[in-house]
Amino acid sequence: MEDQTAKLEALKKVYAEMILNTAKEAAARAMASERKAVRVGYDLRNTKDEAVWMLVRFKEMIDVKVAVSV
């Protein structure tokens, strides 16, 4: 009887460790996803800023060509 109790306790401990490890892995994946989302947002803002800069530069070039041709 005592042997079965010890085996049951060991099984409970292993099961608890499995659940804990699963939770830790899920938390790590969630944090990695959050970091990736932040990185994507940062890249998106930079891309938008660069696009605006390019449009402004393009407009300046067109304005110069129009002024020269007039």
CHARMM internal coordinates of N, CA and C (Angstrom, degrees):
IC EDIT
DIST 1 N 1 CA 1.4465
DIST 1 CA 1 C 1.5294
ANGL 1 N 1 CA 1 C 110.76
DIST 1 C 2 N 1.3247
ANGL 1 CA 1 C 2 N 114.65
DIHE 1 N 1 CA 1 C 2 N -45.39
DIST 2 N 2 CA 1.4595
ANGL 1 C 2 N 2 CA 119.27
DIHE 1 CA 1 C 2 N 2 CA 179.83
DIST 2 CA 2 C 1.5225
ANGL 2 N 2 CA 2 C 110.65
DIHE 1 C 2 N 2 CA 2 C -64.85
DIST 2 C 3 N 1.3181
ANGL 2 CA 2 C 3 N 116.46
DIHE 2 N 2 CA 2 C 3 N -34.21
DIST 3 N 3 CA 1.4593
ANGL 2 C 3 N 3 CA 121.90
DIHE 2 CA 2 C 3 N 3 CA 178.80
DIST 3 CA 3 C 1.5289
ANGL 3 N 3 CA 3 C 110.49
DIHE 2 C 3 N 3 CA 3 C -65.04
DIST 3 C 4 N 1.3204
ANGL 3 CA 3 C 4 N 115.96
DIHE 3 N 3 CA 3 C 4 N -41.19
DIST 4 N 4 CA 1.4635
ANGL 3 C 4 N 4 CA 119.74
DIHE 3 CA 3 C 4 N 4 CA 178.75
DIST 4 CA 4 C 1.5236
ANGL 4 N 4 CA 4 C 111.43
DIHE 3 C 4 N 4 CA 4 C -68.15
DIST 4 C 5 N 1.3072
ANGL 4 CA 4 C 5 N 116.33
DIHE 4 N 4 CA 4 C 5 N -36.21
DIST 5 N 5 CA 1.4670
ANGL 4 C 5 N 5 CA 120.40
DIHE 4 CA 4 C 5 N 5 CA 177.84
DIST 5 CA 5 C 1.5242
ANGL 5 N 5 CA 5 C 109.77
DIHE 4 C 5 N 5 CA 5 C -64.04
DIST 5 C 6 N 1.3329
ANGL 5 CA 5 C 6 N 116.35
DIHE 5 N 5 CA 5 C 6 N -42.98
DIST 6 N 6 CA 1.4644
ANGL 5 C 6 N 6 CA 119.85
DIHE 5 CA 5 C 6 N 6 CA 178.79
DIST 6 CA 6 C 1.5276
ANGL 6 N 6 CA 6 C 110.57
DIHE 5 C 6 N 6 CA 6 C -63.98
DIST 6 C 7 N 1.3423
ANGL 6 CA 6 C 7 N 117.08
DIHE 6 N 6 CA 6 C 7 N -41.23
DIST 7 N 7 CA 1.4626
ANGL 6 C 7 N 7 CA 120.83
DIHE 6 CA 6 C 7 N 7 CA 178.62
DIST 7 CA 7 C 1.5335
ANGL 7 N 7 CA 7 C 110.60
DIHE 6 C 7 N 7 CA 7 C -64.14
DIST 7 C 8 N 1.3205
ANGL 7 CA 7 C 8 N 116.21
DIHE 7 N 7 CA 7 C 8 N -40.37
DIST 8 N 8 CA 1.4626
ANGL 7 C 8 N 8 CA 120.50
DIHE 7 CA 7 C 8 N 8 CA 179.61
DIST 8 CA 8 C 1.5286
ANGL 8 N 8 CA 8 C 110.51
DIHE 7 C 8 N 8 CA 8 C -65.41
DIST 8 C 9 N 1.3156
ANGL 8 CA 8 C 9 N 116.62
DIHE 8 N 8 CA 8 C 9 N -41.30
DIST 9 N 9 CA 1.4638
ANGL 8 C 9 N 9 CA 120.60
DIHE 8 CA 8 C 9 N 9 CA 178.26
DIST 9 CA 9 C 1.5334
ANGL 9 N 9 CA 9 C 110.35
DIHE 8 C 9 N 9 CA 9 C -64.37
DIST 9 C 10 N 1.3290
ANGL 9 CA 9 C 10 N 116.62
DIHE 9 N 9 CA 9 C 10 N -41.80
DIST 10 N 10 CA 1.4617
ANGL 9 C 10 N 10 CA 120.45
DIHE 9 CA 9 C 10 N 10 CA 177.84
DIST 10 CA 10 C 1.5239
ANGL 10 N 10 CA 10 C 110.45
DIHE 9 C 10 N 10 CA 10 C -63.13
DIST 10 C 11 N 1.3113
ANGL 10 CA 10 C 11 N 116.95
DIHE 10 N 10 CA 10 C 11 N -41.32
DIST 11 N 11 CA 1.4661
ANGL 10 C 11 N 11 CA 121.55
DIHE 10 CA 10 C 11 N 11 CA 178.28
DIST 11 CA 11 C 1.5237
ANGL 11 N 11 CA 11 C 111.06
DIHE 10 C 11 N 11 CA 11 C -63.62
DIST 11 C 12 N 1.3377
ANGL 11 CA 11 C 12 N 116.53
DIHE 11 N 11 CA 11 C 12 N -42.17
DIST 12 N 12 CA 1.4627
ANGL 11 C 12 N 12 CA 120.69
DIHE 11 CA 11 C 12 N 12 CA 177.55
DIST 12 CA 12 C 1.5245
ANGL 12 N 12 CA 12 C 110.88
DIHE 11 C 12 N 12 CA 12 C -61.57
DIST 12 C 13 N 1.3463
ANGL 12 CA 12 C 13 N 115.39
DIHE 12 N 12 CA 12 C 13 N -40.58
DIST 13 N 13 CA 1.4671
ANGL 12 C 13 N 13 CA 120.01
DIHE 12 CA 12 C 13 N 13 CA -179.75
DIST 13 CA 13 C 1.5304
ANGL 13 N 13 CA 13 C 110.63
DIHE 12 C 13 N 13 CA 13 C -64.51
DIST 13 C 14 N 1.3131
ANGL 13 CA 13 C 14 N 116.71
DIHE 13 N 13 CA 13 C 14 N -44.64
DIST 14 N 14 CA 1.4629
ANGL 13 C 14 N 14 CA 120.75
DIHE 13 CA 13 C 14 N 14 CA 179.54
DIST 14 CA 14 C 1.5258
ANGL 14 N 14 CA 14 C 109.95
DIHE 13 C 14 N 14 CA 14 C -63.44
DIST 14 C 15 N 1.3005
ANGL 14 CA 14 C 15 N 116.72
DIHE 14 N 14 CA 14 C 15 N -42.87
DIST 15 N 15 CA 1.4639
ANGL 14 C 15 N 15 CA 121.23
DIHE 14 CA 14 C 15 N 15 CA 179.46
DIST 15 CA 15 C 1.5298
ANGL 15 N 15 CA 15 C 110.24
DIHE 14 C 15 N 15 CA 15 C -62.48
DIST 15 C 16 N 1.3286
ANGL 15 CA 15 C 16 N 117.27
DIHE 15 N 15 CA 15 C 16 N -43.18
DIST 16 N 16 CA 1.4639
ANGL 15 C 16 N 16 CA 121.16
DIHE 15 CA 15 C 16 N 16 CA 178.56
DIST 16 CA 16 C 1.5253
ANGL 16 N 16 CA 16 C 110.78
DIHE 15 C 16 N 16 CA 16 C -62.75
DIST 16 C 17 N 1.3282
ANGL 16 CA 16 C 17 N 117.52
DIHE 16 N 16 CA 16 C 17 N -39.94
DIST 17 N 17 CA 1.4612
ANGL 16 C 17 N 17 CA 121.30
DIHE 16 CA 16 C 17 N 17 CA 178.18
DIST 17 CA 17 C 1.5280
ANGL 17 N 17 CA 17 C 110.89
DIHE 16 C 17 N 17 CA 17 C -64.80
DIST 17 C 18 N 1.3304
ANGL 17 CA 17 C 18 N 116.53
DIHE 17 N 17 CA 17 C 18 N -39.07
DIST 18 N 18 CA 1.4604
ANGL 17 C 18 N 18 CA 120.39
DIHE 17 CA 17 C 18 N 18 CA 177.88
DIST 18 CA 18 C 1.5282
ANGL 18 N 18 CA 18 C 110.80
DIHE 17 C 18 N 18 CA 18 C -62.68
DIST 18 C 19 N 1.3198
ANGL 18 CA 18 C 19 N 116.35
DIHE 18 N 18 CA 18 C 19 N -43.65
DIST 19 N 19 CA 1.4676
ANGL 18 C 19 N 19 CA 120.39
DIHE 18 CA 18 C 19 N 19 CA 179.41
DIST 19 CA 19 C 1.5257
ANGL 19 N 19 CA 19 C 109.88
DIHE 18 C 19 N 19 CA 19 C -64.56
DIST 19 C 20 N 1.3211
ANGL 19 CA 19 C 20 N 117.23
DIHE 19 N 19 CA 19 C 20 N -42.76
DIST 20 N 20 CA 1.4552
ANGL 19 C 20 N 20 CA 121.29
DIHE 19 CA 19 C 20 N 20 CA 179.72
DIST 20 CA 20 C 1.5279
ANGL 20 N 20 CA 20 C 110.87
DIHE 19 C 20 N 20 CA 20 C -62.85
DIST 20 C 21 N 1.3270
ANGL 20 CA 20 C 21 N 116.76
DIHE 20 N 20 CA 20 C 21 N -44.59
DIST 21 N 21 CA 1.4569
ANGL 20 C 21 N 21 CA 119.99
DIHE 20 CA 20 C 21 N 21 CA 179.38
DIST 21 CA 21 C 1.5279
ANGL 21 N 21 CA 21 C 111.16
DIHE 20 C 21 N 21 CA 21 C -63.96
DIST 21 C 22 N 1.3190
ANGL 21 CA 21 C 22 N 116.96
DIHE 21 N 21 CA 21 C 22 N -38.89
DIST 22 N 22 CA 1.4648
ANGL 21 C 22 N 22 CA 120.82
DIHE 21 CA 21 C 22 N 22 CA 177.85
DIST 22 CA 22 C 1.5208
ANGL 22 N 22 CA 22 C 109.96
DIHE 21 C 22 N 22 CA 22 C -63.02
DIST 22 C 23 N 1.3154
ANGL 22 CA 22 C 23 N 116.35
DIHE 22 N 22 CA 22 C 23 N -42.53
DIST 23 N 23 CA 1.4711
ANGL 22 C 23 N 23 CA 120.22
DIHE 22 CA 22 C 23 N 23 CA 178.98
DIST 23 CA 23 C 1.5218
ANGL 23 N 23 CA 23 C 110.80
DIHE 22 C 23 N 23 CA 23 C -65.01
DIST 23 C 24 N 1.3167
ANGL 23 CA 23 C 24 N 117.21
DIHE 23 N 23 CA 23 C 24 N -40.46
DIST 24 N 24 CA 1.4620
ANGL 23 C 24 N 24 CA 120.44
DIHE 23 CA 23 C 24 N 24 CA 178.82
DIST 24 CA 24 C 1.5262
ANGL 24 N 24 CA 24 C 111.10
DIHE 23 C 24 N 24 CA 24 C -64.27
DIST 24 C 25 N 1.3239
ANGL 24 CA 24 C 25 N 116.83
DIHE 24 N 24 CA 24 C 25 N -41.95
DIST 25 N 25 CA 1.4649
ANGL 24 C 25 N 25 CA 120.54
DIHE 24 CA 24 C 25 N 25 CA 178.78
DIST 25 CA 25 C 1.5247
ANGL 25 N 25 CA 25 C 111.09
DIHE 24 C 25 N 25 CA 25 C -64.47
DIST 25 C 26 N 1.3264
ANGL 25 CA 25 C 26 N 116.31
DIHE 25 N 25 CA 25 C 26 N -40.41
DIST 26 N 26 CA 1.4653
ANGL 25 C 26 N 26 CA 120.13
DIHE 25 CA 25 C 26 N 26 CA 178.96
DIST 26 CA 26 C 1.5259
ANGL 26 N 26 CA 26 C 110.38
DIHE 25 C 26 N 26 CA 26 C -64.90
DIST 26 C 27 N 1.3220
ANGL 26 CA 26 C 27 N 117.02
DIHE 26 N 26 CA 26 C 27 N -40.84
DIST 27 N 27 CA 1.4614
ANGL 26 C 27 N 27 CA 120.62
DIHE 26 CA 26 C 27 N 27 CA 178.47
DIST 27 CA 27 C 1.5230
ANGL 27 N 27 CA 27 C 110.53
DIHE 26 C 27 N 27 CA 27 C -64.85
DIST 27 C 28 N 1.3226
ANGL 27 CA 27 C 28 N 116.96
DIHE 27 N 27 CA 27 C 28 N -40.50
DIST 28 N 28 CA 1.4653
ANGL 27 C 28 N 28 CA 120.38
DIHE 27 CA 27 C 28 N 28 CA 178.75
DIST 28 CA 28 C 1.5237
ANGL 28 N 28 CA 28 C 110.83
DIHE 27 C 28 N 28 CA 28 C -63.63
DIST 28 C 29 N 1.3321
ANGL 28 CA 28 C 29 N 116.81
DIHE 28 N 28 CA 28 C 29 N -41.51
DIST 29 N 29 CA 1.4726
ANGL 28 C 29 N 29 CA 119.97
DIHE 28 CA 28 C 29 N 29 CA 177.86
DIST 29 CA 29 C 1.5218
ANGL 29 N 29 CA 29 C 111.02
DIHE 28 C 29 N 29 CA 29 C -64.72
DIST 29 C 30 N 1.3255
ANGL 29 CA 29 C 30 N 116.74
DIHE 29 N 29 CA 29 C 30 N -39.78
DIST 30 N 30 CA 1.4678
ANGL 29 C 30 N 30 CA 120.30
DIHE 29 CA 29 C 30 N 30 CA 179.49
DIST 30 CA 30 C 1.5216
ANGL 30 N 30 CA 30 C 110.62
DIHE 29 C 30 N 30 CA 30 C -64.83
DIST 30 C 31 N 1.3197
ANGL 30 CA 30 C 31 N 116.98
DIHE 30 N 30 CA 30 C 31 N -42.26
DIST 31 N 31 CA 1.4615
ANGL 30 C 31 N 31 CA 120.04
DIHE 30 CA 30 C 31 N 31 CA 178.96
DIST 31 CA 31 C 1.5288
ANGL 31 N 31 CA 31 C 111.13
DIHE 30 C 31 N 31 CA 31 C -65.86
DIST 31 C 32 N 1.3200
ANGL 31 CA 31 C 32 N 116.94
DIHE 31 N 31 CA 31 C 32 N -38.98
DIST 32 N 32 CA 1.4650
ANGL 31 C 32 N 32 CA 120.21
DIHE 31 CA 31 C 32 N 32 CA 177.39
DIST 32 CA 32 C 1.5209
ANGL 32 N 32 CA 32 C 110.18
DIHE 31 C 32 N 32 CA 32 C -63.61
DIST 32 C 33 N 1.3174
ANGL 32 CA 32 C 33 N 117.03
DIHE 32 N 32 CA 32 C 33 N -39.32
DIST 33 N 33 CA 1.4650
ANGL 32 C 33 N 33 CA 120.51
DIHE 32 CA 32 C 33 N 33 CA 177.85
DIST 33 CA 33 C 1.5230
ANGL 33 N 33 CA 33 C 111.09
DIHE 32 C 33 N 33 CA 33 C -64.87
DIST 33 C 34 N 1.3180
ANGL 33 CA 33 C 34 N 116.68
DIHE 33 N 33 CA 33 C 34 N -39.93
DIST 34 N 34 CA 1.4646
ANGL 33 C 34 N 34 CA 120.39
DIHE 33 CA 33 C 34 N 34 CA 177.67
DIST 34 CA 34 C 1.5295
ANGL 34 N 34 CA 34 C 110.79
DIHE 33 C 34 N 34 CA 34 C -62.65
DIST 34 C 35 N 1.3240
ANGL 34 CA 34 C 35 N 116.37
DIHE 34 N 34 CA 34 C 35 N -43.88
DIST 35 N 35 CA 1.4687
ANGL 34 C 35 N 35 CA 119.95
DIHE 34 CA 34 C 35 N 35 CA 178.50
DIST 35 CA 35 C 1.5245
ANGL 35 N 35 CA 35 C 110.41
DIHE 34 C 35 N 35 CA 35 C -62.12
DIST 35 C 36 N 1.3150
ANGL 35 CA 35 C 36 N 116.11
DIHE 35 N 35 CA 35 C 36 N -41.24
DIST 36 N 36 CA 1.4646
ANGL 35 C 36 N 36 CA 120.28
DIHE 35 CA 35 C 36 N 36 CA 179.60
DIST 36 CA 36 C 1.5297
ANGL 36 N 36 CA 36 C 110.05
DIHE 35 C 36 N 36 CA 36 C -64.63
DIST 36 C 37 N 1.3141
ANGL 36 CA 36 C 37 N 117.69
DIHE 36 N 36 CA 36 C 37 N -41.14
DIST 37 N 37 CA 1.4705
ANGL 36 C 37 N 37 CA 121.23
DIHE 36 CA 36 C 37 N 37 CA 179.04
DIST 37 CA 37 C 1.5257
ANGL 37 N 37 CA 37 C 110.84
DIHE 36 C 37 N 37 CA 37 C -63.31
DIST 37 C 38 N 1.3078
ANGL 37 CA 37 C 38 N 117.08
DIHE 37 N 37 CA 37 C 38 N -41.09
DIST 38 N 38 CA 1.4682
ANGL 37 C 38 N 38 CA 120.68
DIHE 37 CA 37 C 38 N 38 CA 178.02
DIST 38 CA 38 C 1.5270
ANGL 38 N 38 CA 38 C 109.90
DIHE 37 C 38 N 38 CA 38 C -63.40
DIST 38 C 39 N 1.3302
ANGL 38 CA 38 C 39 N 116.31
DIHE 38 N 38 CA 38 C 39 N -42.73
DIST 39 N 39 CA 1.4623
ANGL 38 C 39 N 39 CA 120.90
DIHE 38 CA 38 C 39 N 39 CA 179.60
DIST 39 CA 39 C 1.5346
ANGL 39 N 39 CA 39 C 111.06
DIHE 38 C 39 N 39 CA 39 C -63.46
DIST 39 C 40 N 1.3260
ANGL 39 CA 39 C 40 N 116.77
DIHE 39 N 39 CA 39 C 40 N -41.60
DIST 40 N 40 CA 1.4652
ANGL 39 C 40 N 40 CA 120.78
DIHE 39 CA 39 C 40 N 40 CA 178.64
DIST 40 CA 40 C 1.5293
ANGL 40 N 40 CA 40 C 110.11
DIHE 39 C 40 N 40 CA 40 C -63.79
DIST 40 C 41 N 1.3192
ANGL 40 CA 40 C 41 N 116.96
DIHE 40 N 40 CA 40 C 41 N -42.61
DIST 41 N 41 CA 1.4713
ANGL 40 C 41 N 41 CA 120.78
DIHE 40 CA 40 C 41 N 41 CA 177.97
DIST 41 CA 41 C 1.5143
ANGL 41 N 41 CA 41 C 111.35
DIHE 40 C 41 N 41 CA 41 C -61.71
DIST 41 C 42 N 1.3142
ANGL 41 CA 41 C 42 N 116.54
DIHE 41 N 41 CA 41 C 42 N -42.45
DIST 42 N 42 CA 1.4698
ANGL 41 C 42 N 42 CA 121.41
DIHE 41 CA 41 C 42 N 42 CA 178.69
DIST 42 CA 42 C 1.5248
ANGL 42 N 42 CA 42 C 109.97
DIHE 41 C 42 N 42 CA 42 C -62.71
DIST 42 C 43 N 1.3233
ANGL 42 CA 42 C 43 N 116.64
DIHE 42 N 42 CA 42 C 43 N -46.33
DIST 43 N 43 CA 1.4667
ANGL 42 C 43 N 43 CA 120.50
DIHE 42 CA 42 C 43 N 43 CA 179.23
DIST 43 CA 43 C 1.5262
ANGL 43 N 43 CA 43 C 111.21
DIHE 42 C 43 N 43 CA 43 C -62.93
DIST 43 C 44 N 1.3150
ANGL 43 CA 43 C 44 N 117.37
DIHE 43 N 43 CA 43 C 44 N -38.44
DIST 44 N 44 CA 1.4568
ANGL 43 C 44 N 44 CA 121.26
DIHE 43 CA 43 C 44 N 44 CA 178.89
DIST 44 CA 44 C 1.5274
ANGL 44 N 44 CA 44 C 110.90
DIHE 43 C 44 N 44 CA 44 C -63.10
DIST 44 C 45 N 1.3224
ANGL 44 CA 44 C 45 N 116.86
DIHE 44 N 44 CA 44 C 45 N -45.41
DIST 45 N 45 CA 1.4694
ANGL 44 C 45 N 45 CA 119.96
DIHE 44 CA 44 C 45 N 45 CA 178.28
DIST 45 CA 45 C 1.5177
ANGL 45 N 45 CA 45 C 110.91
DIHE 44 C 45 N 45 CA 45 C -61.97
DIST 45 C 46 N 1.3338
ANGL 45 CA 45 C 46 N 116.83
DIHE 45 N 45 CA 45 C 46 N -42.98
DIST 46 N 46 CA 1.4663
ANGL 45 C 46 N 46 CA 119.78
DIHE 45 CA 45 C 46 N 46 CA 179.34
DIST 46 CA 46 C 1.5188
ANGL 46 N 46 CA 46 C 111.53
DIHE 45 C 46 N 46 CA 46 C -63.50
DIST 46 C 47 N 1.3251
ANGL 46 CA 46 C 47 N 116.70
DIHE 46 N 46 CA 46 C 47 N -40.40
DIST 47 N 47 CA 1.4575
ANGL 46 C 47 N 47 CA 120.72
DIHE 46 CA 46 C 47 N 47 CA 179.55
DIST 47 CA 47 C 1.5240
ANGL 47 N 47 CA 47 C 110.58
DIHE 46 C 47 N 47 CA 47 C -64.83
DIST 47 C 48 N 1.3225
ANGL 47 CA 47 C 48 N 116.93
DIHE 47 N 47 CA 47 C 48 N -41.76
DIST 48 N 48 CA 1.4646
ANGL 47 C 48 N 48 CA 119.97
DIHE 47 CA 47 C 48 N 48 CA 177.78
DIST 48 CA 48 C 1.5246
ANGL 48 N 48 CA 48 C 110.55
DIHE 47 C 48 N 48 CA 48 C -63.42
DIST 48 C 49 N 1.3193
ANGL 48 CA 48 C 49 N 117.48
DIHE 48 N 48 CA 48 C 49 N -44.33
DIST 49 N 49 CA 1.4660
ANGL 48 C 49 N 49 CA 120.51
DIHE 48 CA 48 C 49 N 49 CA 178.79
DIST 49 CA 49 C 1.5235
ANGL 49 N 49 CA 49 C 111.27
DIHE 48 C 49 N 49 CA 49 C -60.60
DIST 49 C 50 N 1.3291
ANGL 49 CA 49 C 50 N 115.90
DIHE 49 N 49 CA 49 C 50 N -42.73
DIST 50 N 50 CA 1.4557
ANGL 49 C 50 N 50 CA 120.07
DIHE 49 CA 49 C 50 N 50 CA 179.17
DIST 50 CA 50 C 1.5295
ANGL 50 N 50 CA 50 C 111.31
DIHE 49 C 50 N 50 CA 50 C -64.95
DIST 50 C 51 N 1.3186
ANGL 50 CA 50 C 51 N 117.31
DIHE 50 N 50 CA 50 C 51 N -39.56
DIST 51 N 51 CA 1.4705
ANGL 50 C 51 N 51 CA 121.02
DIHE 50 CA 50 C 51 N 51 CA 179.02
DIST 51 CA 51 C 1.5198
ANGL 51 N 51 CA 51 C 110.78
DIHE 50 C 51 N 51 CA 51 C -64.37
DIST 51 C 52 N 1.3227
ANGL 51 CA 51 C 52 N 117.18
DIHE 51 N 51 CA 51 C 52 N -42.24
DIST 52 N 52 CA 1.4647
ANGL 51 C 52 N 52 CA 120.59
DIHE 51 CA 51 C 52 N 52 CA 178.19
DIST 52 CA 52 C 1.5276
ANGL 52 N 52 CA 52 C 109.76
DIHE 51 C 52 N 52 CA 52 C -63.19
DIST 52 C 53 N 1.3186
ANGL 52 CA 52 C 53 N 116.54
DIHE 52 N 52 CA 52 C 53 N -43.84
DIST 53 N 53 CA 1.4615
ANGL 52 C 53 N 53 CA 120.27
DIHE 52 CA 52 C 53 N 53 CA 179.13
DIST 53 CA 53 C 1.5332
ANGL 53 N 53 CA 53 C 110.56
DIHE 52 C 53 N 53 CA 53 C -59.84
DIST 53 C 54 N 1.3409
ANGL 53 CA 53 C 54 N 116.32
DIHE 53 N 53 CA 53 C 54 N -43.15
DIST 54 N 54 CA 1.4620
ANGL 53 C 54 N 54 CA 120.15
DIHE 53 CA 53 C 54 N 54 CA -179.87
DIST 54 CA 54 C 1.5319
ANGL 54 N 54 CA 54 C 110.82
DIHE 53 C 54 N 54 CA 54 C -64.79
DIST 54 C 55 N 1.3295
ANGL 54 CA 54 C 55 N 117.97
DIHE 54 N 54 CA 54 C 55 N -40.35
DIST 55 N 55 CA 1.4711
ANGL 54 C 55 N 55 CA 120.65
DIHE 54 CA 54 C 55 N 55 CA 178.27
DIST 55 CA 55 C 1.5206
ANGL 55 N 55 CA 55 C 111.49
DIHE 54 C 55 N 55 CA 55 C -64.81
DIST 55 C 56 N 1.3126
ANGL 55 CA 55 C 56 N 116.69
DIHE 55 N 55 CA 55 C 56 N -40.59
DIST 56 N 56 CA 1.4654
ANGL 55 C 56 N 56 CA 120.02
DIHE 55 CA 55 C 56 N 56 CA 178.32
DIST 56 CA 56 C 1.5281
ANGL 56 N 56 CA 56 C 109.82
DIHE 55 C 56 N 56 CA 56 C -64.15
DIST 56 C 57 N 1.3147
ANGL 56 CA 56 C 57 N 116.02
DIHE 56 N 56 CA 56 C 57 N -44.29
DIST 57 N 57 CA 1.4759
ANGL 56 C 57 N 57 CA 119.86
DIHE 56 CA 56 C 57 N 57 CA 178.85
DIST 57 CA 57 C 1.5268
ANGL 57 N 57 CA 57 C 110.66
DIHE 56 C 57 N 57 CA 57 C -63.01
DIST 57 C 58 N 1.3239
ANGL 57 CA 57 C 58 N 117.59
DIHE 57 N 57 CA 57 C 58 N -41.03
DIST 58 N 58 CA 1.4632
ANGL 57 C 58 N 58 CA 122.09
DIHE 57 CA 57 C 58 N 58 CA 178.62
DIST 58 CA 58 C 1.5277
ANGL 58 N 58 CA 58 C 110.21
DIHE 57 C 58 N 58 CA 58 C -62.98
DIST 58 C 59 N 1.3412
ANGL 58 CA 58 C 59 N 116.46
DIHE 58 N 58 CA 58 C 59 N -41.72
DIST 59 N 59 CA 1.4691
ANGL 58 C 59 N 59 CA 120.21
DIHE 58 CA 58 C 59 N 59 CA 178.74
DIST 59 CA 59 C 1.5190
ANGL 59 N 59 CA 59 C 110.22
DIHE 58 C 59 N 59 CA 59 C -63.36
DIST 59 C 60 N 1.3201
ANGL 59 CA 59 C 60 N 116.89
DIHE 59 N 59 CA 59 C 60 N -41.91
DIST 60 N 60 CA 1.4599
ANGL 59 C 60 N 60 CA 120.02
DIHE 59 CA 59 C 60 N 60 CA 178.25
DIST 60 CA 60 C 1.5291
ANGL 60 N 60 CA 60 C 110.74
DIHE 59 C 60 N 60 CA 60 C -60.74
DIST 60 C 61 N 1.3273
ANGL 60 CA 60 C 61 N 117.34
DIHE 60 N 60 CA 60 C 61 N -41.94
DIST 61 N 61 CA 1.4619
ANGL 60 C 61 N 61 CA 120.55
DIHE 60 CA 60 C 61 N 61 CA 179.74
DIST 61 CA 61 C 1.5266
ANGL 61 N 61 CA 61 C 110.68
DIHE 60 C 61 N 61 CA 61 C -63.52
DIST 61 C 62 N 1.3325
ANGL 61 CA 61 C 62 N 117.05
DIHE 61 N 61 CA 61 C 62 N -41.83
DIST 62 N 62 CA 1.4684
ANGL 61 C 62 N 62 CA 120.44
DIHE 61 CA 61 C 62 N 62 CA 178.84
DIST 62 CA 62 C 1.5270
ANGL 62 N 62 CA 62 C 110.29
DIHE 61 C 62 N 62 CA 62 C -65.71
DIST 62 C 63 N 1.3353
ANGL 62 CA 62 C 63 N 116.86
DIHE 62 N 62 CA 62 C 63 N -42.52
DIST 63 N 63 CA 1.4635
ANGL 62 C 63 N 63 CA 120.46
DIHE 62 CA 62 C 63 N 63 CA 178.84
DIST 63 CA 63 C 1.5229
ANGL 63 N 63 CA 63 C 111.10
DIHE 62 C 63 N 63 CA 63 C -60.05
DIST 63 C 64 N 1.3227
ANGL 63 CA 63 C 64 N 117.48
DIHE 63 N 63 CA 63 C 64 N -40.54
DIST 64 N 64 CA 1.4613
ANGL 63 C 64 N 64 CA 121.40
DIHE 63 CA 63 C 64 N 64 CA 179.16
DIST 64 CA 64 C 1.5313
ANGL 64 N 64 CA 64 C 109.56
DIHE 63 C 64 N 64 CA 64 C -64.90
DIST 64 C 65 N 1.3029
ANGL 64 CA 64 C 65 N 118.07
DIHE 64 N 64 CA 64 C 65 N -44.07
DIST 65 N 65 CA 1.4744
ANGL 64 C 65 N 65 CA 121.64
DIHE 64 CA 64 C 65 N 65 CA 179.85
DIST 65 CA 65 C 1.5193
ANGL 65 N 65 CA 65 C 110.77
DIHE 64 C 65 N 65 CA 65 C -63.86
DIST 65 C 66 N 1.3370
ANGL 65 CA 65 C 66 N 117.66
DIHE 65 N 65 CA 65 C 66 N -39.89
DIST 66 N 66 CA 1.4606
ANGL 65 C 66 N 66 CA 120.97
DIHE 65 CA 65 C 66 N 66 CA 178.24
DIST 66 CA 66 C 1.5195
ANGL 66 N 66 CA 66 C 110.17
DIHE 65 C 66 N 66 CA 66 C -65.72
DIST 66 C 67 N 1.3371
ANGL 66 CA 66 C 67 N 116.96
DIHE 66 N 66 CA 66 C 67 N -42.98
DIST 67 N 67 CA 1.4597
ANGL 66 C 67 N 67 CA 121.01
DIHE 66 CA 66 C 67 N 67 CA -179.25
DIST 67 CA 67 C 1.5323
ANGL 67 N 67 CA 67 C 110.75
DIHE 66 C 67 N 67 CA 67 C -64.82
DIST 67 C 68 N 1.3245
ANGL 67 CA 67 C 68 N 117.66
DIHE 67 N 67 CA 67 C 68 N -36.82
DIST 68 N 68 CA 1.4567
ANGL 67 C 68 N 68 CA 121.46
DIHE 67 CA 67 C 68 N 68 CA -179.81
DIST 68 CA 68 C 1.5313
ANGL 68 N 68 CA 68 C 110.67
DIHE 67 C 68 N 68 CA 68 C -71.47
DIST 68 C 69 N 1.3183
ANGL 68 CA 68 C 69 N 116.63
DIHE 68 N 68 CA 68 C 69 N -36.74
DIST 69 N 69 CA 1.4616
ANGL 68 C 69 N 69 CA 120.12
DIHE 68 CA 68 C 69 N 69 CA -176.77
DIST 69 CA 69 C 1.5298
ANGL 69 N 69 CA 69 C 112.56
DIHE 68 C 69 N 69 CA 69 C -77.98
DIST 69 C 70 N 1.3224
ANGL 69 CA 69 C 70 N 118.13
DIHE 69 N 69 CA 69 C 70 N -15.29
DIST 70 N 70 CA 1.4735
ANGL 69 C 70 N 70 CA 120.94
DIHE 69 CA 69 C 70 N 70 CA -178.57
DIST 70 CA 70 C 1.4803
ANGL 70 N 70 CA 70 C 112.02
DIHE 69 C 70 N 70 CA 70 C -84.02
END
COOR INIT
IC SEED 1 N 1 CA 1 C
IC BUILD
